[in-house]
Structure formats: C-alpha cells, structure tokens
Amino acid sequence: MEDVPQSARRVTLGIGDDAAVWRPSRSHLSVITSDALIDGVHFLSGASAPRAIGHRAMASNLSDIAAMGARPVLATVALGVAPGTSEEWILECYRGMAALAARQRTRIVGGDIVRAPVLTLALTLVGEVAPSRLKRRDGGKPGDVVAVSGPLGASRAGLEIIRSSPEIEASARAAALAAYEKPEPRVSEGRWLAASRNVHAMMDSSDGLSTDLARLAAASGCGATISHVPVHPAAEAVARAAGADPNGYALDGGEDFELIAAVGPRAFAHLSRHFERRFGRPLLAVGQLDAEPGLRLRERGAERKLAPGGYDHLNAESGLPETVGSFSSS
C-alpha cells in the first residue's frame, strides 16, 4: 500500500459496478460513470431524431447514477463528429441531453468536439451519495426478493417498430417509441430505495434482465430464480405482431433503464406498498436470489436454466444495435 498514491486510495469502488465511487471527503462519496455511444452500434442516426439520441445518451448515464442511489451533479460530453454532420444536428443532440439533465437538476459543464469516422458520443456523469446510502450490486443475500421498478421490454419494442414497423394500435406504438427514444431514468426511485437498509443491492437493467440479474447475483455470490416476467403492454403488442416471444423482449431486450433491487424478504411487502404510494406504480417482484449459483426461470411449475440473453459488449453477434450500457457494467 505504500506504493499506492493517496488519490488512488480514495477510489472506493472501481470497475465492476454501474459506476465508480470516489470519496473526496468523509461526508459524501462521488459516483462516476462513463458511456461511449457509436452510430450504428448504440443508436441509429438515420432513424431517430438527434434530440432523442441525445436524450437516450444522457438517460443511460443517469440510470447508472440512479442504480447507486446517488444524486446526479454534473456531466461532460465528448462528441465525435462524422463527415456530413450538420451544426443543427449537433445542437439538437445537445438540446436533448441538456433538457433531460436539467430535469434531473444536473448540468453539462464541459467536454470536447472532435472529428471522427462515425458519430460518437462519450458522456461522463458525476453524482453524490452519502456513504450510508450507497447501493452496490454485490450486497444481495440468498432469499432476497428480486424486484424491478417497472415492466420491461418496451424499449426493445420501440426498436422493432423503427426497424420493421409492425401493424399495432396507435397507443402501443406511441408507448414503445417513447420508451426507446425518451426513456426516463429512475433517479428519484433510486434515491428512495437507497434510503432503505432492507435494499441490499441494486443496479439498472440496461443490457436486459437475464444478463443484468445474472451480474447482480454473481457479484453477490448468489444465483437467482426468475418466477415472474413483467412484460410491458407495448412490448406484448409489438412482439405478438412481430411473431416474437414477449418474454424474450422483457428478459433480453435491454435499454429499459428500470432498476433491479434485491430486497430483504420480510421487508418487501411494506417497501412495495410505500413505493406505490410514492411513485404511483408497484415495485414488481420477479424472483429471488438463491444460494445455488446460476440463473433459472420458473414457468408453469417447471424450472429450467436460463442463459443470459441480453447484449454482451465483448461477444456481440446480434445484428441489432447494442443496448446502451456503461463500461463498468460490462
């Protein structure tokens, strides 16, 4: 330890969670996260408005801050500009980022603009949290109830609409597109959950429930069993129209940016009631953490092993754009 610089000793949590944690003082921790988004991989500039692309980029970072139970404070943005990118496109993209940041009481305080072969956005967000309220993904315990802050799969449905435009009702179409283009990071929900000592672990669902729950369970030294898959109504409608399994959208789709929490079993009912009173929707139980390693899905009384099916940043084979996930979460 004598060879470690003093600044390095203040890094409470590095790579391996939704955000890194830096402790500048005894009174609070700084939470830092960073994302790089590339056209054709993380977003489709030819299919989405620049304001929506900026919104989604900011939302993905805010979601990582929310997963730590932190309050976002400031952001920096580095933009790689591809040939042919107009000044108006850049301004609209920044407007999308700035508007969402302002709603969450944070500011873009700097960054950089450079030439690049393809459009690239690289964001860094800093948040603050009291040490007693920091939530990590490695605190879960066998028997904990696994819950999510909302139904899943709508963002994947929105991507399907952009790609193939299946015929569905206008309300479902609008809900799916909104979930994909303008997701709402659960910052208030994250801070509320972080105030409870009965919430043992937390992370966001950026790469799909099957992938992210497997990560949370493994980090906690547990396995997990999913007994209920909460499919968003828009995902149900789009998946049926596309001839796909709605559960697949919810389990593997990603980019929903809902929070996944591991909650002490005795406290869950009470916590869920108060969550619904506070936010107007229930905290949805999806399963539990187990002592046995691995991920399992229980359906119609039968249980089977479930392989993580969300996006893997290092072993991607899908032709779909990848879900927006932080460097630390991969």
ABEGO torsion letter per residue (X at the ends): XAABBAAAAABABBBGBABBBBBABAABBBBBBBBBBBBGAABBAAABBAAAAAAAAAAAAAAAAAAAGBBBABBBBBBBBBBGBBAAAAAAAAAAAAAAAAAAGBBBAEEBBBBBABBBBBBBBBBBBBAAABBBAAABBBGBBBBBABBBGAAAAAAAAAAAGBBBBAAAAAAAAAAAABBBBBAAAAAAAAABAABABBBBBAAEAAAAAAAAAAAAGBBBBBABBBBBAAAAAAAAAAGBBAAAAAAAAEGAGBBBBBBBAAAAAAAAAAAAAAAGBBBBBAEBBBABBEBBBBBGGBBBBBBBABBBAAABABABBBBBBBAAAX
